[in-house]
Amino acid sequence: MTGSGRRYPIFLLFVSFVLQPFPALPESGGAGAAPILDTCKAANTFLAVTDGQDATSAVADIAAGMAEREGYPAIAAYLARRAALQLAADPAPWQPAGLPAPLLAQGRRLATRIAARRQETEKAARAGAAPGTDPGAAVVARSLGAPRFAPFAEHPLPAGLSPVEPTAAQKAAGQALLATARRLPGEPELVRAERQGLRAAALVLSPDYDPGTEISSGGYWVLLSEDGGRTWSAPLYTGLRIHTPYVVRAASALPLFAGDHLQVEVEVRELDPASISFPPVREIRVKRQARGLYLDLRLADLTRDTDGDGLTDLAEERLLTDPRRPDSDGDGIPDGRDPLPLVPWRAGQPAMPLSALLAIGAVGKQALPAGGLQHLPALDGEARFVQGDRALFAGLLPDRRVIVLTPAEQAAAAARFGPFFPLEITLFVRDRSGHRAFAVWSITWRGGKLRFEERGGVWREVSVGEWIS
């Protein structure tokens, strides 16, 4: 199967397996492709006898074995996983009525092989990453294992106070107070603003670190002013996300300022993650509700930046970077300026066409500054989350902060901070020539498959398939 004399490009054959449950195989692909065609024809004969029972699983398993032999472990792992998942979806696989015993035994052997191949390919993929090449893994593990930083104390409203609704005049005054602010997170929503003498504070809702979806508008940020609202501080992340479990009230009879603390009236309106679906075809349940509460936020907790890297400790907790190390991934770029703070930058690593794929999820585009790494600007804007292999991103410098997590890390972060739905790069692989690439992606209920080709130094997207679940 190896050798440069084959006429049928093996990489494109594998891509056809990923693109279609039953690949459209060529009638003739040269001597190199003949064993593949013969194997598939034999498999299809068996599947026809068994009424097509789990046909997709069998074909994917065959393709996974071929990809393994041809040196494409990422494709092999993807197809083996797909074969196992499709087989598991059938509660009684390989048992159609009246199936002859020899065929039933053969089917069971195939089911066993599918399960074993998935374990083998995933183990090989893990072994392919040399120890110590992913410093982000240790950083994320420490962050997820640490106690939550600055858990704000919840208190009942003082006696005699009860929740109030904002008046039109209060809303207008809040908007006017915030009109001079220049450094707001992207697309913020003013929730509450209050002035006490020359001190002023505003609470805004932004998707910067808590991606906005149909179920959430983001997390809460605080802006502070010491001159009556003429100038404002940079936004300070609170670590509080809407509906997990609190919702900040737009007005309160309780003054916002209390010395060096903020007293933020909230109500509990905690969503039930089990009721979330994509697309959102059913009402999301609220599993806990309460009113007449406030949170005590110490200003020192909001502003603390232990390692002096430009990110507060609360921001680093959410971004899963290390609040005690100014350069979490050790690549020489401080976290406050590093667009990929969990992925060490490596010059010479291919950046295209992965950067084109990131644009699908509005994650960012490649933007290496003319002056090099030392001229990277501070990143004040939104962070985007991606689920994928960090090693793929080593040559990228996107124009916004990107946090790359493995599936297990993403699940643990969602359990800790509440559900969020990153761009998932299920598969991204280049062929041996370096001139072709293929990707499988999804985000919430959308997804797709892309094939890229490089000609004359320019990558072009040559085929696209998308779905909506």
Residue pairs with C-beta under 8 A, 6 or more apart in sequence:
1 10
1 32
1 35
1 36
1 66
1 69
1 70
2 70
3 32
5 31
5 32
6 30
6 31
6 32
6 33
7 29
7 30
7 31
7 32
7 33
8 26
8 29
8 30
8 32
8 33
9 431
9 436
10 32
10 33
10 70
11 72
11 431
11 432
11 436
11 438
12 436
13 23
13 25
13 29
13 33
13 36
14 63
14 66
14 67
14 70
14 72
14 75
15 438
15 451
16 23
16 24
16 25
17 23
17 59
17 60
17 63
17 79
18 75
18 78
18 79
18 427
18 438
18 440
18 449
19 449
19 463
19 465
21 55
21 56
21 59
21 60
22 55
22 56
22 59
23 40
23 59
23 63
25 36
25 37
25 40
26 33
26 37
29 36
29 37
36 66
39 62
39 66
40 59
40 62
43 58
43 59
43 62
44 55
44 59
46 58
46 103
46 106
47 53
47 55
47 58
47 59
49 103
50 94
50 96
50 99
50 103
50 107
51 96
53 90
53 93
53 94
53 96
53 107
54 86
54 87
54 90
54 93
54 94
54 107
54 111
56 82
56 83
56 86
57 83
57 84
57 86
57 87
57 93
57 111
57 114
58 83
58 110
58 114
60 79
60 80
60 82
60 83
60 86
61 79
61 80
61 83
61 110
61 113
61 114
61 117
63 75
63 79
64 75
64 76
64 77
64 79
64 80
64 83
64 117
64 121
65 76
65 117
67 73
67 75
67 76
67 79
68 76
68 117
68 121
68 124
71 432
72 429
73 121
73 124
73 125
73 128
74 125
74 427
74 428
74 429
75 427
75 429
76 121
76 124
77 118
77 121
77 122
77 124
77 125
78 426
78 427
78 440
80 114
80 117
80 118
80 120
80 121
80 122
81 118
81 121
81 122
83 114
83 117
83 118
84 114
84 115
84 117
84 118
87 93
87 111
87 114
87 115
93 107
93 111
94 104
94 107
94 108
94 110
94 111
95 104
99 107
129 391
133 391
134 390
134 391
135 328
135 329
135 330
135 342
135 344
136 328
136 329
136 342
136 343
136 390
136 404
137 390
137 406
137 409
139 320
139 321
139 322
139 328
139 329
139 342
140 320
140 342
140 405
140 409
142 322
143 316
143 317
143 320
143 321
143 322
144 320
144 409
144 412
144 413
144 416
146 317
148 239
148 317
148 416
149 239
149 301
149 313
149 314
149 317
149 323
150 239
150 298
150 301
150 313
150 314
152 238
152 239
152 240
152 295
152 296
152 297
152 301
153 295
153 296
154 266
154 293
154 294
154 295
155 293
155 294
155 295
155 296
156 292
156 293
156 294
157 163
157 253
157 254
157 265
157 292
157 293
157 294
158 254
161 253
161 254
162 253
162 292
163 249
163 252
163 265
163 267
163 291
163 292
164 251
164 252
164 253
165 250
165 251
166 192
166 250
166 251
167 251
170 250
170 251
171 250
173 193
174 190
174 192
174 193
174 194
174 202
175 190
175 193
177 193
177 195
177 200
177 202
177 229
178 190
178 193
178 202
178 204
178 223
178 229
178 232
180 229
180 230
180 231
180 232
181 202
181 223
181 232
182 232
183 232
183 234
183 235
183 380
184 204
184 206
184 223
184 235
185 204
185 206
185 207
185 208
185 221
185 235
185 381
185 382
186 206
186 207
186 208
186 381
186 382
187 206
187 207
188 204
188 205
188 206
188 221
188 235
189 204
189 205
189 206
189 217
190 202
190 203
190 204
191 203
191 204
191 205
191 220
191 248
191 250
192 202
192 203
192 248
192 249
192 250
192 251
192 252
192 256
192 264
193 200
193 201
193 202
193 203
194 200
194 201
194 202
194 255
194 256
194 257
195 228
195 229
196 255
196 256
196 257
197 228
198 225
198 226
198 227
198 228
199 224
199 225
199 226
199 257
200 224
200 225
200 228
200 229
201 222
201 223
201 224
201 225
201 256
201 257
201 262
202 222
202 223
202 232
203 220
203 221
203 222
203 248
203 264
204 220
204 221
204 223
204 235
205 217
205 218
205 219
205 220
205 221
205 242
205 248
206 218
206 219
206 221
206 235
206 382
207 217
207 218
207 219
207 382
208 218
208 219
208 221
208 235
208 237
208 381
208 382
208 383
209 218
209 219
209 237
209 315
209 318
209 319
209 382
209 383
210 216
210 218
210 219
210 241
210 242
210 318
210 417
210 418
210 420
211 218
211 384
211 385
211 420
211 421
211 422
212 218
213 420
213 421
213 444
214 280
214 444
215 243
215 271
215 276
215 280
215 284
215 419
216 241
216 242
216 243
216 418
216 419
216 420
217 242
218 241
218 242
219 237
219 238
219 239
219 240
219 241
219 242
219 318
220 238
220 240
220 241
220 242
220 248
221 235
221 236
221 237
221 238
222 235
222 236
222 238
222 262
222 297
222 302
223 232
223 233
223 234
223 235
223 236
224 232
224 233
224 236
224 299
225 231
225 232
225 233
234 380
235 380
236 302
236 303
236 312
236 314
237 302
237 312
237 314
237 315
237 318
238 297
238 302
238 314
239 314
239 317
239 318
240 246
240 248
240 295
241 417
241 418
242 248
243 269
243 270
243 271
243 418
244 270
244 271
244 417
244 418
245 268
245 269
245 270
245 288
246 266
246 267
246 268
246 269
246 295
247 266
247 267
247 268
247 269
248 264
248 265
248 266
249 265
249 266
249 267
252 263
252 265
252 294
254 263
254 265
254 294
255 263
256 262
256 263
256 264
257 263
258 296
260 298
260 299
260 300
261 296
261 297
261 298
261 299
262 296
262 297
262 299
263 294
263 295
263 296
263 297
264 294
264 295
264 297
265 293
265 294
266 293
266 294
266 295
267 289
267 290
267 291
267 292
267 293
268 288
268 289
268 290
268 291
268 293
269 286
269 288
269 289
270 286
270 287
270 288
270 289
271 284
271 285
271 286
271 287
272 284
272 285
272 286
272 287
273 418
273 419
274 285
275 282
275 283
275 284
275 285
276 284
276 419
278 421
278 444
278 445
278 469
279 444
279 445
279 468
279 469
301 313
301 314
302 312
302 314
303 312
304 312
304 313
304 314
305 311
305 312
305 313
305 323
306 313
306 323
306 324
307 322
307 323
307 324
307 325
307 326
307 335
308 326
309 326
309 327
309 334
309 335
309 336
310 334
310 335
310 336
310 337
310 378
311 319
311 321
311 323
311 335
311 336
313 323
316 322
316 323
316 335
317 323
318 417
319 335
319 341
319 383
319 401
319 403
320 342
320 403
320 405
320 409
320 413
321 328
321 335
321 341
321 342
322 328
322 335
326 334
326 335
327 333
327 334
327 335
327 338
328 335
328 338
328 341
328 342
329 338
329 340
329 341
329 342
329 343
329 344
330 344
331 338
331 343
331 344
331 345
331 346
332 345
332 373
333 341
333 345
333 373
333 376
335 341
336 378
336 379
337 376
337 377
337 378
337 379
338 345
338 376
338 379
338 401
339 364
339 376
339 379
339 396
339 397
339 398
339 399
339 400
339 401
339 402
340 393
340 396
340 397
340 398
340 401
340 402
340 404
341 401
341 403
342 390
342 403
342 404
342 405
343 390
343 393
343 394
343 396
343 404
344 394
345 373
345 394
345 395
345 397
346 394
346 395
347 395
348 395
349 394
349 395
349 396
350 395
350 430
350 434
351 366
351 395
351 396
351 397
352 366
352 454
352 459
353 437
353 452
353 454
353 459
353 461
354 392
354 393
354 396
354 428
354 437
354 439
355 364
355 365
355 366
355 396
355 398
356 452
356 459
356 461
357 425
357 428
357 439
357 441
357 450
358 364
358 365
358 386
358 396
358 398
358 402
358 423
359 365
360 423
360 441
360 443
360 448
361 384
361 386
361 422
361 423
361 441
361 443
362 384
363 384
363 386
363 398
363 400
363 402
363 423
364 384
364 398
364 399
364 400
364 402
365 398
365 399
366 396
366 397
366 398
366 399
367 397
367 398
367 399
368 397
369 375
369 376
369 377
373 397
376 397
379 400
379 401
381 400
381 401
382 400
382 401
383 400
383 401
383 402
383 403
384 400
384 401
384 402
384 403
384 422
384 423
385 402
385 403
385 404
385 405
385 410
385 420
385 422
385 423
386 393
386 402
386 403
386 404
386 405
386 422
386 423
386 424
386 425
387 404
387 405
387 406
387 407
387 410
387 422
387 423
387 424
387 425
388 404
388 406
388 424
388 425
388 426
388 428
389 406
389 425
389 428
390 404
390 406
392 425
392 428
393 402
393 404
396 402
405 413
405 422
410 422
413 420
414 420
421 443
421 444
422 443
423 441
423 442
423 443
424 441
424 442
424 443
425 439
425 440
425 441
426 440
426 441
426 442
427 438
427 439
427 440
428 437
428 438
428 439
428 440
429 437
429 438
429 439
430 436
430 437
431 437
434 454
435 453
435 454
435 455
436 451
436 452
436 453
436 454
437 451
437 452
437 454
437 459
438 449
438 450
438 451
438 452
439 449
439 450
439 452
440 447
440 448
440 449
441 447
441 448
441 449
441 450
442 448
445 468
445 469
446 466
446 467
446 468
446 469
447 466
447 467
447 469
448 464
448 465
448 466
448 467
449 464
449 465
449 466
450 461
450 463
450 464
450 465
451 461
451 462
451 463
452 459
452 460
452 461
452 462
453 459
453 460
453 462
454 460
